[in-house]
Amino acid sequence: MPFVERSADGKIIALRTTAGPNAVEEKSINDEEIFSFLKDNLDNNFIKSLLAHTDTGLIRLLEDLIALLTKKNIILFTELPEKAQEKIIEREKIREKISSPDIIVDDIL
């Protein structure tokens, strides 16, 4: 969560990754005031990269949810669209390689 630096009139003038003498207030990245600051001060590419950064966690959450639902037989893996099955299997194989103790960089690339 970012630390907020404010001007004398209370407006956000900077966001910091760590607390400092002028940035002691910690706010959620989802705070409306933070969004407003980012919108006013950053270009769309940075905001898109921020969104992409959160996509990674969401994708992992969805993978875990699908695994749980299939494990509990609430859905069948084969009920998912074929392309979705392929993507899930592909990501599972990549994660298996990454967690392997004898991983070699060339195996991933």
Phi and psi in degrees as a GROMACS rama.xvg file:
@    title "Ramachandran Plot"
@    xaxis  label "Phi"
@    yaxis  label "Psi"
@TYPE xy
-78.2082  154.313  PRO-2
-100.808  137.247  PHE-3
-100.35  133.58  VAL-4
-107.897  131.257  GLU-5
-116.5  154.414  ARG-6
-81.145  175.54  SER-7
-59.9847  -30.7594  ALA-8
-89.2897  7.95782  ASP-9
91.671  1.82495  GLY-10
-82.6809  145.428  LYS-11
-68.8139  129.142  ILE-12
-117.517  -13.515  ILE-13
-162.914  154.787  ALA-14
-119.262  137.92  LEU-15
-124.453  150.813  ARG-16
-81.4053  -22.1976  THR-17
-129.412  156.766  THR-18
-68.1682  150.914  ALA-19
-149.958  -179.26  GLY-20
-59.1377  -32.6063  PRO-21
-106.357  5.29713  ASN-22
-138.992  82.7465  ALA-23
-110.836  -14.5801  VAL-24
-84.3887  123.377  GLU-25
-100.942  133.649  GLU-26
-131.278  155.706  LYS-27
-70.3685  145.516  SER-28
-64.9916  -18.4816  ILE-29
-89.9827  1.3907  ASN-30
-64.9391  137.827  ASP-31
-59.6033  -36.7011  GLU-32
-65.7487  -37.0033  GLU-33
-66.0964  -46.7895  ILE-34
-58.1251  -43.4075  PHE-35
-61.4236  -44.617  SER-36
-60.3848  -46.96  PHE-37
-62.7005  -43.1438  LEU-38
-61.6433  -40.7196  LYS-39
-77.0338  -23.0572  ASP-40
-117.757  -8.87461  ASN-41
-124.744  155.448  LEU-42
-80.2212  166.216  ASP-43
-62.3176  -30.326  ASN-44
-62.9751  -40.0677  ASN-45
-67.0809  -41.9784  PHE-46
-63.7968  -39.1782  ILE-47
-63.981  -38.6279  LYS-48
-69.1191  -33.2269  SER-49
-63.3419  -43.6962  LEU-50
-63.7596  -43.3533  LEU-51
-61.6107  -36.4459  ALA-52
-61.5618  -39.3643  HIS-53
-75.0689  -22.6731  THR-54
-60.0854  -37.0795  ASP-55
-58.0621  -47.7018  THR-56
-65.8558  -38.2105  GLY-57
-66.6334  -39.9757  LEU-58
-61.3068  -44.6475  ILE-59
-63.7041  -39.0422  ARG-60
-61.0348  -45.1743  LEU-61
-64.4243  -39.4878  LEU-62
-60.8723  -45.2152  GLU-63
-64.9027  -38.376  ASP-64
-64.8283  -44.48  LEU-65
-61.4488  -42.799  ILE-66
-61.8351  -42.19  ALA-67
-65.0955  -45.4918  LEU-68
-63.4005  -37.7468  LEU-69
-73.9455  -36.2898  THR-70
-63.3743  -36.6574  LYS-71
-86.8681  5.91526  LYS-72
57.9835  31.8153  ASN-73
-80.7382  -37.4227  ILE-74
-131.168  157.338  ILE-75
-99.0876  138.104  LEU-76
-55.7913  -36.5312  PHE-77
-71.2995  -11.259  THR-78
-77.2173  -18.8847  GLU-79
-71.126  152.281  LEU-80
-56.9455  148.124  PRO-81
-55.6209  -43.2509  GLU-82
-62.2324  -38.7522  LYS-83
-64.9921  -42.0952  ALA-84
-59.2637  -44.9599  GLN-85
-61.0725  -44.3555  GLU-86
-65.6795  -40.9984  LYS-87
-64.5863  -45.5894  ILE-88
-62.6177  -41.9992  ILE-89
-59.8219  -45.7355  GLU-90
-66.9908  -37.2199  ARG-91
-61.9827  -41.2857  GLU-92
-65.1496  -40.4782  LYS-93
-64.2227  -44.17  ILE-94
-63.9862  -37.4169  ARG-95
-61.5282  -42.9724  GLU-96
-64.3706  -41.384  LYS-97
-65.1888  -35.9461  ILE-98
-84.9721  -5.85794  SER-99
-66.2839  135.991  SER-100
-67.7432  -23.6741  PRO-101
-107.738  40.4672  ASP-102
-67.3564  140.076  ILE-103
-123.422  136.231  ILE-104
-53.5427  -39.0787  VAL-105
-61.7797  -27.574  ASP-106
-65.0759  -33.7087  ASP-107
-79.6959  -44.062  ILE-108
